[in-house]
Amino acid sequence: MSVYVELKVYYIITFAKIIKLCDNIIMKVFCISDPHLSLTCDKPMNIFGPTWEGHWDKISDDWQKKVTDNDIVLIAGDISWAMKLEDAICDIKEINKLPGKKIFIRGNHDYWWKSLTAIRTMFPENCYAIQNDSIKIGNFVFCGTRGWAVPEKEPISDEDKKMLNREKERLELSLKSAIQKLNEGDKLVCMLHYPPFNSKLENSIFTELLEKYCVNKCVYGHLHGENSRGVKYLLKNGVEYYLTSCDKVQNQLVTIYGEEAI
């Protein structure tokens, strides 16, 4: 066998090994919510208690220990206290210093989140915003919306009815977008900022949609404080729910796909 043929065979085998190695890389999915960053405004979070003391440093340290560039981190709203997009981008860039692909939805305090086109234009590489649509990365499809507070009892105000119906429509738009991207074996993950149920964990217009579209996992935030309602993990009618408010999870990323997932 000539040297040329031997080299050709060697490179073919080596290339095949590289391809096999890439196929075996396991993409992990983590989540966190409510970081409430404030690099461009004076809005310290430690006024809300000791859990918030140096909270972003704690999140960053945990993030760097867990996440690789191949992984995905979901940030379920209340990202930045900024009022304007150009100021919020400073906080987004701070998050983007950390490894992994980041997917964001809007929270009730993300006042800077107005024009989706402007957001996507200004977002740095590896940062993605979801609004009325979805994104597919690997064998995961992600969708979601802000949501609204699910009522504890009837009747509710006309304003709450309006907001609940609007967010229901937005969620269904996002879910319809997502199922068009699903292939066999893919996982469907939904992001909400508000909890999709009330304190009694009752069914709602949001949980009904998640079940209708066969969502695998749903992450949400918004709840804060030791006395706030909520459970960190719930399996309900085939959907797994994860509470990810940073102060409720000790400023650590929650693993929803990976070795440490529940």
C-alpha positions as CSV (number, residue, x, y, z in Angstrom):
1,M,0.0,0.0,0.0
2,S,1.4,3.4,-1.0
3,V,2.1,6.2,1.5
4,Y,-0.7,8.2,-0.2
5,V,-3.3,5.5,0.3
6,E,-2.2,4.9,3.9
7,L,-2.6,8.6,4.7
8,K,-6.0,8.7,3.0
9,V,-7.2,5.8,5.0
10,Y,-5.8,7.4,8.2
11,Y,-7.7,10.6,7.6
12,I,-10.9,8.9,6.7
13,I,-10.8,6.9,10.0
14,T,-9.9,9.9,12.0
15,F,-12.7,12.0,10.5
16,A,-15.2,9.2,11.2
17,K,-14.0,9.1,14.9
18,I,-14.5,12.9,15.1
19,I,-18.0,12.7,13.7
20,K,-18.9,9.9,16.1
21,L,-17.6,11.9,19.0
22,C,-19.7,14.9,18.0
23,D,-22.8,12.7,17.8
24,N,-22.1,11.5,21.3
25,I,-22.0,15.0,22.8
26,I,-24.9,15.4,25.2
27,M,-26.6,18.8,25.1
28,K,-27.8,19.8,28.6
29,V,-30.6,22.2,29.4
30,F,-30.5,24.5,32.5
31,C,-32.8,27.2,33.6
32,I,-33.0,30.2,35.9
33,S,-35.3,33.2,36.2
34,D,-35.6,36.7,37.7
35,P,-31.9,37.7,37.9
36,H,-33.1,41.4,38.0
37,L,-29.7,42.7,36.8
38,S,-29.1,46.5,37.1
39,L,-25.7,47.4,35.6
40,T,-27.0,50.7,34.3
41,C,-29.3,51.7,37.1
42,D,-29.2,51.9,40.9
43,K,-31.5,49.0,41.8
44,P,-29.8,46.8,44.4
45,M,-31.6,43.6,45.1
46,N,-30.1,43.0,48.6
47,I,-32.7,45.3,50.0
48,F,-35.1,42.3,49.6
49,G,-33.1,40.1,52.0
50,P,-29.8,38.2,52.5
51,T,-30.6,35.7,49.7
52,W,-30.1,38.5,47.2
53,E,-26.7,39.5,48.6
54,G,-24.2,39.0,45.7
55,H,-26.9,36.9,43.9
56,W,-25.5,37.4,40.4
57,D,-22.0,36.4,41.5
58,K,-23.4,33.2,43.0
59,I,-25.4,32.5,39.8
60,S,-22.3,33.1,37.6
61,D,-20.1,30.8,39.7
62,D,-22.6,28.0,39.6
63,W,-23.2,28.6,35.9
64,Q,-19.5,28.3,35.0
65,K,-19.2,25.1,37.0
66,K,-22.1,23.4,35.2
67,V,-22.5,24.8,31.6
68,T,-20.4,24.3,28.5
69,D,-20.7,26.1,25.2
70,N,-22.7,23.2,23.9
71,D,-25.4,23.6,26.5
72,I,-28.5,25.7,26.7
73,V,-29.7,28.0,29.5
74,L,-33.3,29.3,29.7
75,I,-33.9,32.6,31.4
76,A,-37.6,32.9,32.2
77,G,-38.1,36.6,32.5
78,D,-37.4,39.6,34.8
79,I,-33.9,39.8,33.2
80,S,-33.0,43.5,33.7
81,W,-34.3,46.5,35.6
82,A,-33.4,48.7,32.6
83,M,-36.1,50.9,31.1
84,K,-34.5,51.1,27.6
85,L,-33.3,48.4,25.3
86,E,-29.8,50.0,24.9
87,D,-29.4,49.8,28.7
88,A,-30.7,46.3,29.0
89,I,-28.2,45.1,26.4
90,C,-25.5,45.8,29.0
91,D,-27.1,43.3,31.3
92,I,-27.6,40.8,28.4
93,K,-23.9,41.1,27.5
94,E,-23.0,40.4,31.1
95,I,-25.1,37.2,30.9
96,N,-23.5,36.4,27.5
97,K,-20.0,36.3,29.1
98,L,-21.0,33.0,30.5
99,P,-21.0,29.8,28.4
100,G,-23.9,28.2,26.5
101,K,-26.7,29.4,24.3
102,K,-29.2,31.6,26.2
103,I,-32.9,31.8,25.5
104,F,-35.0,34.6,27.0
105,I,-38.7,35.4,27.5
106,R,-40.2,38.6,28.8
107,G,-41.0,39.1,32.5
108,N,-43.4,41.6,34.0
109,H,-40.5,43.8,35.0
110,D,-38.8,43.8,31.6
111,Y,-40.0,47.2,30.7
112,W,-37.3,47.5,28.0
113,W,-38.8,44.6,26.0
114,K,-40.9,46.4,23.3
115,S,-39.9,45.8,19.7
116,L,-38.9,42.2,19.1
117,T,-37.2,43.2,15.9
118,A,-35.0,45.7,17.7
119,I,-34.3,43.1,20.4
120,R,-33.2,40.5,18.0
121,T,-31.1,43.0,16.1
122,M,-29.2,44.1,19.2
123,F,-28.9,40.8,21.0
124,P,-25.4,39.4,20.8
125,E,-24.5,36.0,19.3
126,N,-25.8,33.0,21.3
127,C,-28.7,35.0,22.8
128,Y,-32.3,34.3,21.5
129,A,-35.6,36.0,22.4
130,I,-38.9,34.1,22.1
131,Q,-42.2,36.0,21.5
132,N,-45.2,34.3,19.8
133,D,-42.8,31.9,18.1
134,S,-40.3,29.2,19.0
135,I,-36.7,28.1,18.4
136,K,-35.2,24.7,17.8
137,I,-31.7,23.8,19.0
138,G,-30.6,20.2,18.6
139,N,-33.4,17.9,19.5
140,F,-35.1,20.5,21.7
141,V,-37.8,22.9,20.7
142,F,-38.4,25.9,23.0
143,C,-41.5,28.1,23.1
144,G,-43.2,30.4,25.6
145,T,-44.7,33.7,26.7
146,R,-44.9,35.9,29.8
147,G,-48.2,34.6,31.0
148,W,-50.4,36.2,33.7
149,A,-51.4,35.6,37.3
150,V,-53.9,32.7,37.4
151,P,-56.8,33.8,39.7
152,E,-57.4,32.1,43.1
153,K,-61.1,32.5,42.7
154,E,-63.9,34.0,40.6
155,P,-65.0,36.6,39.7
156,I,-61.9,38.4,38.3
157,S,-61.6,41.9,36.9
158,D,-62.1,42.8,33.3
159,E,-58.5,43.8,33.0
160,D,-57.3,40.4,34.3
161,K,-59.7,38.6,31.9
162,K,-58.2,40.7,29.0
163,M,-54.6,39.9,30.0
164,L,-55.3,36.2,30.6
165,N,-57.0,35.8,27.2
166,R,-54.2,37.8,25.5
167,E,-51.5,35.6,27.0
168,K,-53.4,32.5,26.2
169,E,-53.5,33.5,22.6
170,R,-49.7,34.3,22.7
171,L,-48.9,30.9,24.2
172,E,-50.9,29.1,21.6
173,L,-49.2,30.9,18.8
174,S,-45.9,29.9,20.3
175,L,-47.0,26.3,20.8
176,K,-48.3,26.1,17.2
177,S,-44.9,27.4,16.0
178,A,-43.1,24.8,18.1
179,I,-45.0,21.7,17.0
180,Q,-44.2,22.6,13.3
181,K,-40.5,22.1,14.2
182,L,-40.9,18.9,16.2
183,N,-39.5,15.7,14.8
184,E,-39.7,12.2,16.3
185,G,-37.8,12.0,19.5
186,D,-37.6,15.8,20.0
187,K,-38.4,17.4,23.4
188,L,-40.8,20.3,23.7
189,V,-40.0,22.8,26.5
190,C,-42.2,25.8,27.4
191,M,-41.1,28.9,29.2
192,L,-43.5,31.1,31.2
193,H,-42.7,33.9,33.6
194,Y,-45.8,33.7,35.7
195,P,-46.7,30.3,37.2
196,P,-49.2,28.5,35.0
197,F,-51.4,27.7,38.0
198,N,-52.6,29.3,41.2
199,S,-51.4,28.5,44.7
200,K,-53.7,25.4,44.8
201,L,-52.0,24.1,41.7
202,E,-55.3,23.9,39.9
203,N,-55.8,23.5,36.2
204,S,-55.8,26.7,34.2
205,I,-56.1,27.9,30.6
206,F,-52.3,27.7,30.5
207,T,-52.0,24.1,31.8
208,E,-54.7,23.0,29.5
209,L,-52.8,24.3,26.5
210,L,-49.5,22.7,27.7
211,E,-51.3,19.4,27.9
212,K,-53.1,19.8,24.6
213,Y,-49.8,20.3,22.8
214,C,-48.0,17.6,24.7
215,V,-45.3,19.8,26.3
216,N,-42.7,17.7,28.1
217,K,-41.4,20.3,30.5
218,C,-42.4,23.9,31.6
219,V,-40.2,26.3,33.5
220,Y,-41.5,29.4,35.3
221,G,-40.5,32.1,37.8
222,H,-41.9,35.3,39.3
223,L,-42.4,34.0,42.8
224,H,-40.1,35.3,45.5
225,G,-39.5,35.1,49.2
226,E,-39.5,32.4,51.8
227,N,-43.3,32.7,52.3
228,S,-44.3,32.8,48.7
229,R,-46.3,29.9,47.3
230,G,-45.0,27.4,44.9
231,V,-43.2,24.0,44.7
232,K,-39.9,23.6,43.0
233,Y,-41.0,20.5,41.0
234,L,-44.4,19.2,40.0
235,L,-45.5,16.5,37.7
236,K,-49.1,17.3,36.7
237,N,-51.1,15.5,34.0
238,G,-48.0,14.4,32.1
239,V,-46.2,17.8,32.2
240,E,-43.2,18.5,34.4
241,Y,-43.1,21.9,36.0
242,Y,-40.0,23.6,37.4
243,L,-39.9,26.8,39.6
244,T,-36.7,28.7,38.7
245,S,-36.8,32.0,40.5
246,C,-33.2,32.5,41.5
247,D,-33.8,33.2,45.2
248,K,-36.1,30.1,45.4
249,V,-33.3,27.9,44.0
250,Q,-30.5,29.3,46.1
251,N,-29.1,31.2,43.1
252,Q,-28.2,28.0,41.3
253,L,-29.2,26.8,37.8
254,V,-31.9,24.2,37.7
255,T,-31.0,21.2,35.4
256,I,-34.0,20.0,33.4
257,Y,-32.1,17.8,30.9
258,G,-28.8,16.4,31.9
259,E,-27.3,14.1,34.5
260,E,-28.7,16.1,37.5
261,A,-32.2,16.6,36.1
262,I,-35.1,15.5,38.3
